[in-house]
Amino acid sequence: MPLDPVRSDLASDTVPYNYFTNLVGSWIWASTVSNNQTVLMWRSFEIPDSAQVKEAQLYITADNEFVVYLDGHELGRGDDWHDMFLFNLDELLAPGRHVFAVKAFNSFDYAGLALGLQIELANGRRLEIKSDKKWKVVPDNLNDWQKMTEARTDWTPVTVEVAWGKKPWLSPSQRVRIMPTETLVKVHFWQNGWFQILLLIVCSIVMALSLWLLAQLALRRKESWLLKRERTRIARDIHDDLGAKMTQLVLHCEVAQSELSSDLEAHSRIDVVGRNVREMLSALDEILWAVNPRQDTLREFTSYICNYAEQFLKSTAIRYFLDIPQEIPASAANLPLRRGLFMAIKEALNNAVKHSGATELRLQIRFRRERLVVILVDNGKGFERTTSKGDGSGLTNMTQRLTELGGNCIITSQAGKGCRVEFNVPIKPLHWRLWS
């Protein structure tokens, strides 16, 4: 039976007293009754989790006064048992556990409380909570008892005095007072003080951590700047000092050769010294290139590799082809990467010239998903790779260098079908250098 007809029936000022016989429970109170007595009564109830409350009406009266609470929030007050107080709880009840709490006061003589909660669910089921033996009497020295969701062991059951409509509470009619019901403000967990304090602590920790990371980043950038400046100074000093002296040594060798043209043995020795000094100058140029921070980009690396390959192969019988992309990404090429990959490429070129017997060689550079790929392919005699020591240390060194760089070296060769060497290493975009 829907609850709407009840509301329409109660539109009049008074209704027959027995109208509420099936709507409320018995008159209940503490085990003892006295004048000027305050009694705290408590009861919990459940609404099924899968249920939806369609309508809910609370009828309550007391001899003499009451304050009623729902889930710790005050619903309203009453002060005369001749009045039936009606509360609409449609918007206040949801599936789950709820608590009713009533603070009742008796001025003198008889004392009692009667109430009934009628709930109609959306599925047609009807729930009733009435004043009966399931209610508990709460000690009057307990704080926040209205908000407690579980009854304590020292709470005693109420005493059922008489059923509704029995003496001494008997009247031909009863006034109905429809009480205004304010929607309870639902306090979410993020509105609680403990959560806000916790959030403040977390934010403070995050802010402190962020400041620390910024300080570390600034320190790293400062260290990187100082390191680059020192590398630049070292490269400049080596070039200006050691490079100049070695160049003078080459010139002195050439002068000595011209002055000792009649002494063939001395001329030969000076020629050997001159060649060694030129080789040292070439090795020094490679060291200066590796140390100089201005070369720490893929563009400079690619340009240097191409120039080196041209100079190295120009004096041989091998025709060479350079396959370089038109656009080279603006990515960092740090010292370990440039030095390690250059030494591996240099070893591969040296093997091709000394051992392959090739007439053509192709150097190809590609960039694939933040990886640098360098491929050398020749049309030489090739070889069959084995696991024996006959492979030599050159191939092992190339593989080890690429492994140290986080990449790999793939050598493919067959007898009479040339050789293909592929170097594959990871690279970083230029803006990553701040974090490296």
C-alpha positions as CSV (number, residue, x, y, z in Angstrom):
1,M,0.0,0.0,0.0
2,P,1.6,3.3,-1.0
3,L,2.1,6.0,1.7
4,D,0.6,8.9,-0.3
5,P,-3.0,8.2,0.9
6,V,-1.8,8.6,4.5
7,R,-0.6,12.1,3.7
8,S,-3.9,13.1,2.2
9,D,-5.8,11.6,5.1
10,L,-3.7,13.7,7.5
11,A,-4.4,16.9,5.8
12,S,-7.1,17.6,8.4
13,D,-6.3,19.1,11.7
14,T,-7.2,16.0,13.8
15,V,-7.7,12.3,13.1
16,P,-9.1,9.5,15.3
17,Y,-6.7,8.3,17.9
18,N,-6.9,4.7,16.7
19,Y,-5.9,5.8,13.3
20,F,-2.2,5.2,14.3
21,T,-2.8,1.7,15.8
22,N,-1.0,0.0,13.0
23,L,1.5,2.8,12.3
24,V,3.3,3.1,15.6
25,G,4.5,0.6,18.2
26,S,3.9,0.4,21.9
27,W,4.7,3.0,24.6
28,I,8.3,2.5,25.8
29,W,10.5,4.0,28.5
30,A,13.3,3.1,30.9
31,S,12.7,0.5,33.6
32,T,12.0,3.2,36.1
33,V,9.9,6.4,35.8
34,S,10.4,9.6,37.8
35,N,9.7,13.3,37.6
36,N,12.1,15.5,35.7
37,Q,13.6,12.4,34.1
38,T,15.6,12.3,30.8
39,V,15.9,9.0,29.0
40,L,18.1,8.3,26.0
41,M,16.8,5.7,23.6
42,W,18.6,4.2,20.6
43,R,17.9,1.8,17.7
44,S,19.7,0.8,14.5
45,F,18.1,-0.6,11.4
46,E,19.1,-1.7,7.9
47,I,17.8,-0.9,4.4
48,P,18.8,-3.6,1.9
49,D,21.8,-2.6,-0.3
50,S,19.9,-3.4,-3.5
51,A,16.7,-1.5,-2.4
52,Q,15.6,2.0,-3.4
53,V,13.5,4.0,-1.0
54,K,10.4,5.3,-2.6
55,E,8.7,6.9,0.4
56,A,9.4,7.0,4.2
57,Q,7.3,8.6,6.9
58,L,8.1,8.8,10.6
59,Y,5.3,9.1,13.2
60,I,6.5,10.0,16.8
61,T,5.1,11.4,20.0
62,A,6.2,11.4,23.7
63,D,5.0,12.2,27.1
64,N,6.2,14.9,27.6
65,E,9.0,16.1,25.3
66,F,11.4,14.5,22.7
67,V,14.3,15.3,20.4
68,V,14.7,12.8,17.6
69,Y,17.9,12.2,15.6
70,L,18.7,10.2,12.4
71,D,22.3,9.1,11.8
72,G,23.5,11.7,14.3
73,H,21.6,14.6,12.8
74,E,18.6,16.2,14.6
75,L,15.3,15.8,12.8
76,G,13.0,17.8,15.1
77,R,11.3,18.2,18.5
78,G,7.9,17.6,20.1
79,D,6.4,18.6,23.4
80,D,2.9,17.1,23.7
81,W,1.7,13.5,23.5
82,H,-1.7,14.7,22.2
83,D,0.1,15.7,19.0
84,M,1.4,13.2,16.5
85,F,4.5,14.5,14.7
86,L,5.0,13.4,11.1
87,F,8.4,13.6,9.4
88,N,9.0,12.9,5.7
89,L,12.2,11.0,5.3
90,D,12.1,10.2,1.6
91,E,15.3,12.1,0.8
92,L,17.2,11.1,4.0
93,L,17.2,7.3,3.7
94,A,19.4,5.3,1.5
95,P,20.4,1.6,1.4
96,G,22.6,0.7,4.3
97,R,22.7,1.0,8.1
98,H,20.9,3.8,9.9
99,V,20.5,4.8,13.5
100,F,17.5,6.4,15.3
101,A,18.2,8.2,18.6
102,V,15.6,9.9,20.8
103,K,16.2,12.1,23.8
104,A,12.9,12.1,25.8
105,F,12.0,14.1,28.9
106,N,9.3,13.5,31.5
107,S,8.1,16.4,33.6
108,F,5.9,14.4,36.0
109,D,3.7,11.5,36.4
110,Y,3.5,9.0,33.5
111,A,6.2,8.8,30.8
112,G,6.4,7.1,27.4
113,L,7.6,7.3,23.8
114,A,5.7,5.9,20.8
115,L,6.9,6.0,17.2
116,G,6.7,4.2,13.9
117,L,8.7,4.5,10.6
118,Q,6.9,3.3,7.5
119,I,9.2,2.7,4.5
120,E,8.0,1.7,1.0
121,L,10.7,0.4,-1.4
122,A,10.6,0.8,-5.1
123,N,10.1,-3.0,-5.5
124,G,6.8,-2.8,-3.5
125,R,8.3,-4.2,-0.3
126,R,7.4,-2.4,2.9
127,L,9.6,-2.0,6.0
128,E,8.4,-1.0,9.5
129,I,10.4,0.3,12.4
130,K,8.4,0.7,15.6
131,S,8.8,1.4,19.3
132,D,9.4,-2.1,20.8
133,K,11.8,-4.2,22.8
134,K,14.5,-3.8,20.2
135,W,15.2,-0.3,21.4
136,K,18.1,0.3,23.9
137,V,18.4,2.7,26.9
138,V,21.7,4.6,26.8
139,P,23.4,5.8,29.9
140,D,23.0,9.6,30.3
141,N,26.7,10.3,30.8
142,L,27.7,9.1,27.3
143,N,28.9,11.6,24.8
144,D,28.0,11.5,21.0
145,W,25.8,8.5,21.6
146,Q,23.5,9.7,18.8
147,K,26.3,9.0,16.2
148,M,27.2,5.5,17.4
149,T,26.4,2.8,14.9
150,E,26.7,-0.2,17.3
151,A,25.0,-0.7,20.7
152,R,27.3,-1.2,23.7
153,T,27.0,-4.1,26.0
154,D,26.0,-1.9,29.0
155,W,23.0,-0.6,27.2
156,T,19.8,-2.1,28.5
157,P,16.6,-2.9,26.6
158,V,13.7,-0.5,27.0
159,T,10.6,-1.4,29.0
160,V,7.3,-1.8,27.0
161,E,4.7,-0.1,29.1
162,V,1.4,-0.5,27.2
163,A,0.2,-1.0,23.6
164,W,-1.0,2.0,21.6
165,G,-4.5,3.0,22.5
166,K,-4.3,1.8,26.1
167,K,-4.6,3.7,29.3
168,P,-3.2,6.1,30.5
169,W,-2.7,7.4,26.9
170,L,-6.2,7.3,25.5
171,S,-7.9,10.1,23.6
172,P,-10.8,10.3,21.2
173,S,-8.7,12.2,18.6
174,Q,-5.2,13.4,18.0
175,R,-3.8,16.4,16.3
176,V,-1.3,15.8,13.4
177,R,1.6,18.2,13.0
178,I,3.5,17.7,9.7
179,M,7.1,18.8,10.5
180,P,9.4,20.5,8.1
181,T,12.3,18.2,7.2
182,E,15.6,19.8,6.1
183,T,17.7,17.8,3.7
184,L,20.7,16.6,5.7
185,V,24.0,17.9,4.4
186,K,26.1,14.9,3.4
187,V,29.7,15.4,4.5
188,H,32.0,13.7,2.1
189,F,35.3,12.2,3.3
190,W,37.3,15.0,1.6
191,Q,35.4,17.6,3.7
192,N,36.5,16.1,7.0
193,G,39.3,17.8,8.9
194,W,41.5,14.7,9.1
195,F,41.5,14.4,5.3
196,Q,42.3,18.0,4.8
197,I,45.2,17.8,7.2
198,L,46.4,14.6,5.5
199,L,46.1,16.4,2.1
200,L,48.1,19.4,3.4
201,I,50.8,17.0,4.6
202,V,50.9,15.2,1.3
203,C,51.0,18.5,-0.6
204,S,53.9,19.7,1.6
205,I,55.8,16.6,1.0
206,V,55.2,16.8,-2.8
207,M,56.3,20.5,-2.7
208,A,59.4,19.7,-0.8
209,L,60.2,16.8,-3.1
210,S,59.6,19.0,-6.1
211,L,62.0,21.7,-4.7
212,W,64.6,19.1,-4.0
213,L,64.3,17.7,-7.6
214,L,64.5,21.2,-9.0
215,A,67.7,21.8,-6.9
216,Q,69.1,18.6,-8.1
217,L,68.3,19.5,-11.7
218,A,69.9,22.9,-11.3
219,L,73.0,21.2,-9.8
220,R,73.2,18.7,-12.6
221,R,72.9,21.4,-15.2
222,K,75.6,23.4,-13.4
223,E,77.8,20.3,-13.3
224,S,77.1,19.7,-17.0
225,W,78.0,23.2,-17.9
226,L,81.2,23.1,-15.9
227,L,82.1,19.8,-17.4
228,K,81.5,21.1,-20.9
229,R,83.6,24.2,-20.2
230,E,86.4,22.0,-18.9
231,R,86.2,19.7,-21.9
232,T,86.4,22.8,-24.2
233,R,89.5,24.1,-22.3
234,I,91.2,20.7,-22.4
235,A,90.5,20.4,-26.2
236,R,91.8,23.9,-26.8
237,D,94.9,23.4,-24.7
238,I,95.7,20.1,-26.4
239,H,95.2,21.6,-29.8
240,D,97.2,24.8,-29.1
241,D,100.0,23.2,-27.1
242,L,100.6,19.6,-28.0
243,G,99.2,19.8,-31.5
244,A,101.4,22.8,-32.3
245,K,104.5,21.1,-31.0
246,M,103.9,17.9,-32.9
247,T,103.3,20.0,-36.1
248,Q,106.7,21.7,-35.5
249,L,108.2,18.2,-35.0
250,V,106.9,17.2,-38.5
251,L,108.4,20.3,-40.0
252,H,111.8,19.7,-38.3
253,C,111.7,16.2,-39.8
254,E,111.1,17.5,-43.2
255,V,114.0,20.0,-42.9
256,A,116.3,17.3,-41.6
257,Q,115.5,15.1,-44.5
258,S,116.4,17.9,-46.9
259,E,119.7,18.5,-45.2
260,L,120.7,14.8,-44.9
261,S,119.8,13.8,-48.4
262,S,123.2,12.0,-48.8
263,D,122.8,9.9,-45.7
264,L,120.2,7.3,-46.7
265,E,120.0,5.5,-43.3
266,A,119.4,8.8,-41.4
267,H,117.0,9.9,-44.1
268,S,115.0,6.6,-43.6
269,R,114.9,7.0,-39.8
270,I,113.7,10.5,-40.0
271,D,111.0,9.5,-42.5
272,V,109.8,6.9,-40.0
273,V,109.7,9.5,-37.2
274,G,107.8,11.8,-39.5
275,R,105.2,9.1,-40.3
276,N,104.8,8.3,-36.7
277,V,104.3,11.9,-35.8
278,R,101.7,12.3,-38.5
279,E,99.8,9.2,-37.2
280,M,100.0,10.7,-33.7
281,L,98.6,14.0,-35.1
282,S,95.7,12.0,-36.7
283,A,95.0,10.1,-33.4
284,L,95.2,13.4,-31.6
285,D,92.6,14.9,-33.9
286,E,90.3,12.0,-33.1
287,I,90.8,12.6,-29.3
288,L,90.1,16.3,-29.7
289,W,86.9,15.5,-31.7
290,A,85.7,13.2,-29.0
291,V,86.5,15.6,-26.1
292,N,85.1,18.7,-27.7
293,P,81.5,19.3,-26.4
294,R,80.6,21.2,-29.5
295,Q,80.6,17.8,-31.3
296,D,78.0,16.3,-29.0
297,T,75.2,16.1,-31.6
298,L,74.2,13.5,-34.2
299,R,74.8,16.1,-37.0
300,E,78.4,16.6,-36.0
301,F,78.9,12.9,-35.5
302,T,77.5,12.0,-38.9
303,S,79.6,14.6,-40.6
304,Y,82.8,13.4,-38.9
305,I,82.1,9.8,-39.7
306,C,81.6,10.6,-43.4
307,N,84.7,12.7,-43.6
308,Y,86.8,10.0,-41.9
309,A,85.5,7.3,-44.2
310,E,86.3,9.4,-47.3
311,Q,89.8,10.2,-46.1
312,F,90.4,6.6,-45.0
313,L,89.1,5.0,-48.3
314,K,90.5,7.6,-50.7
315,S,93.9,6.1,-50.8
316,T,92.6,2.5,-51.4
317,A,91.2,0.7,-54.5
318,I,87.8,0.5,-52.9
319,R,85.0,2.6,-54.3
320,Y,82.8,3.9,-51.6
321,F,79.2,5.1,-51.4
322,L,77.7,7.2,-48.6
323,D,74.0,6.8,-48.0
324,I,73.0,9.6,-45.5
325,P,69.5,11.0,-44.8
326,Q,68.9,14.6,-45.7
327,E,67.4,15.4,-42.3
328,I,69.3,14.4,-39.2
329,P,67.4,14.7,-35.9
330,A,68.6,17.2,-33.3
331,S,69.6,14.6,-30.8
332,A,72.4,14.3,-28.3
333,A,75.4,12.2,-29.0
334,N,77.4,12.1,-25.8
335,L,81.1,11.3,-25.5
336,P,80.7,7.5,-24.7
337,L,78.3,7.0,-27.6
338,R,80.5,9.0,-30.1
339,R,83.7,7.5,-29.0
340,G,82.5,3.9,-28.7
341,L,80.6,3.9,-32.0
342,F,83.4,5.7,-33.9
343,M,85.9,3.1,-32.7
344,A,83.6,0.3,-33.9
345,I,83.1,1.9,-37.3
346,K,86.8,2.5,-37.6
347,E,87.5,-1.2,-36.9
348,A,84.9,-2.3,-39.5
349,L,86.5,0.0,-42.1
350,N,90.0,-1.3,-41.3
351,N,88.8,-4.9,-41.6
352,A,87.2,-4.2,-45.0
353,V,90.4,-2.6,-46.3
354,K,92.8,-5.3,-44.9
355,H,90.8,-8.5,-45.2
356,S,87.8,-8.3,-47.5
357,G,89.4,-7.8,-50.9
358,A,86.3,-5.8,-51.8
359,T,86.1,-3.3,-54.7
360,E,83.0,-1.5,-53.4
361,L,81.8,-0.5,-49.9
362,R,78.6,1.3,-48.9
363,L,78.2,3.2,-45.7
364,Q,74.6,3.8,-44.7
365,I,73.3,5.8,-41.7
366,R,69.6,5.6,-40.6
367,F,67.5,6.8,-37.7
368,R,64.7,4.5,-36.5
369,R,62.5,5.3,-33.5
370,E,65.2,7.0,-31.4
371,R,67.9,4.5,-32.5
372,L,70.9,5.2,-34.7
373,V,71.7,2.5,-37.2
374,V,75.0,2.4,-39.1
375,I,75.5,-0.3,-41.8
376,L,78.6,-1.1,-43.7
377,V,78.3,-3.5,-46.7
378,D,81.1,-4.7,-49.0
379,N,81.3,-7.0,-52.0
380,G,84.4,-8.8,-50.8
381,K,85.2,-12.4,-50.3
382,G,83.3,-12.7,-47.1
383,F,83.9,-15.4,-44.4
384,E,82.2,-18.1,-42.4
385,R,81.7,-17.1,-38.8
386,T,82.5,-19.7,-36.2
387,T,82.7,-19.7,-32.4
388,S,86.5,-20.5,-32.4
389,K,89.2,-18.0,-31.7
390,G,89.9,-17.7,-35.4
391,D,87.3,-14.9,-35.5
392,G,90.0,-12.6,-34.1
393,S,89.6,-9.9,-31.4
394,G,88.4,-7.2,-33.9
395,L,84.9,-8.6,-34.2
396,T,84.7,-9.3,-30.5
397,N,85.8,-5.8,-29.7
398,M,83.1,-4.3,-32.0
399,T,80.4,-6.4,-30.3
400,Q,81.6,-5.6,-26.8
401,R,81.7,-1.8,-27.6
402,L,78.1,-1.8,-28.8
403,T,76.9,-3.9,-25.8
404,E,78.4,-1.3,-23.5
405,L,76.4,1.4,-25.3
406,G,73.2,-0.5,-24.8
407,G,73.1,-1.5,-28.5
408,N,74.1,-4.5,-30.6
409,C,76.4,-5.4,-33.5
410,I,75.1,-7.8,-36.1
411,I,77.6,-9.3,-38.6
412,T,76.3,-11.2,-41.6
413,S,78.7,-12.8,-44.0
414,Q,79.2,-15.9,-46.2
415,A,82.2,-17.0,-48.2
416,G,82.2,-15.3,-51.6
417,K,79.1,-13.1,-50.8
418,G,80.7,-10.2,-49.0
419,C,80.1,-8.9,-45.5
420,R,77.4,-6.8,-43.8
421,V,78.0,-5.1,-40.4
422,E,75.2,-3.3,-38.6
423,F,75.6,-1.2,-35.5
424,N,72.4,-0.3,-33.7
425,V,72.5,2.0,-30.6
426,P,69.8,4.0,-28.7
427,I,69.9,7.8,-28.9
428,K,68.1,10.5,-26.9
429,P,66.3,13.7,-28.2
430,L,68.1,16.9,-27.4
431,H,65.7,18.0,-24.7
432,W,66.4,14.8,-22.8
433,R,69.9,16.0,-22.1
434,L,68.7,17.9,-19.1
435,W,67.8,14.7,-17.3
436,S,70.8,12.6,-18.5
